Amino acid sequence: MDDQTRIELEAAAFRRLQQHLMQERTDVQNIDMMNLAGFCRNCLSRWYQEAANERGIDMDKTEAREIFYGMSMDEWKAKYQTEASPDQQAAFEVSHKTAG
């Protein structure tokens, strides 16, 4: 496989992941993703920002999140985010102690 095809396939897979998380599984909370997988939507948007910045594109965290989420963080939180339970918060603390 040539490099351009590989890049296009990787980009397509990323777009599909974004669609899945932003349109099909809005019920999955970021804290649960962090606890189980070690990353969440915010991580993905940060990685997007970092890639843009590495290429000389000026982008801040807010802009990257709006691009990735398709709306402002305030809108996303109001529509989809629930308050983290004590169990979720405890699991987050444990997962970050072992990960970091």
C-alpha positions in Angstrom: 0.0 0.0 0.0 1.4 3.4 -0.9 1.7 6.2 1.7 -1.1 8.4 0.3 -3.6 5.5 0.4 -2.6 4.6 3.9 -3.0 8.3 5.0 -6.5 8.4 3.3 -7.5 5.2 5.0 -6.3 6.4 8.4 -8.2 9.7 7.9 -11.4 7.8 6.9 -11.1 5.6 10.1 -10.6 8.7 12.2 -13.7 10.4 10.6 -15.7 7.2 11.3 -14.6 7.2 14.9 -15.5 10.8 15.3 -19.0 10.2 13.8 -19.5 7.1 16.0 -18.6 9.1 19.2 -20.4 12.3 18.3 -23.6 11.0 16.6 -24.2 7.4 17.4 -22.9 7.0 21.0 -23.5 10.4 22.7 -24.6 8.3 25.7 -21.1 7.2 26.4 -19.6 9.6 28.9 -16.0 10.9 28.5 -15.2 9.7 32.1 -16.2 6.2 31.2 -14.0 6.3 28.1 -11.1 7.6 30.2 -11.6 4.9 32.8 -11.8 2.0 30.3 -9.6 3.2 27.4 -7.4 5.9 28.8 -8.6 8.5 26.3 -11.8 10.4 25.5 -13.3 12.9 23.1 -11.3 15.7 24.7 -8.1 13.8 24.1 -9.0 13.3 20.5 -9.7 17.0 20.1 -6.4 17.8 21.8 -4.5 15.4 19.5 -6.2 17.2 16.6 -5.1 20.5 17.9 -1.5 19.3 18.5 -1.3 18.0 14.9 -2.5 21.3 13.6 0.0 23.2 15.7 2.8 21.0 14.6 2.0 22.0 11.0 2.0 25.7 11.9 -1.8 26.0 12.1 -2.8 28.3 15.0 -5.5 26.4 16.9 -6.5 26.6 20.5 -8.2 24.0 22.7 -11.6 25.7 22.3 -11.4 25.7 18.6 -10.2 22.1 18.3 -13.1 21.0 20.6 -15.7 22.8 18.5 -14.3 21.2 15.3 -14.2 17.8 16.9 -17.5 18.0 18.8 -19.3 19.9 16.0 -20.5 22.4 18.7 -19.2 24.2 21.7 -18.3 22.3 24.8 -21.1 24.1 26.7 -23.6 22.8 24.1 -22.2 19.3 24.3 -22.3 19.3 28.1 -25.9 20.6 28.2 -27.1 18.0 25.6 -25.2 14.9 26.6 -22.9 15.1 29.6 -24.1 13.8 32.9 -22.7 14.4 36.4 -20.0 11.8 37.2 -21.0 9.4 39.9 -18.8 8.8 42.9 -18.0 5.4 41.5 -16.9 6.9 38.1 -14.8 9.5 39.9 -13.1 6.8 42.1 -12.4 4.7 39.0 -10.9 7.7 37.3 -8.6 8.3 40.2 -7.5 4.6 40.2 -7.0 4.5 36.4 -4.9 7.6 36.4 -2.7 6.5 39.3 -1.8 3.3 37.4 -1.5 5.1 34.0 0.6 8.0 35.0 
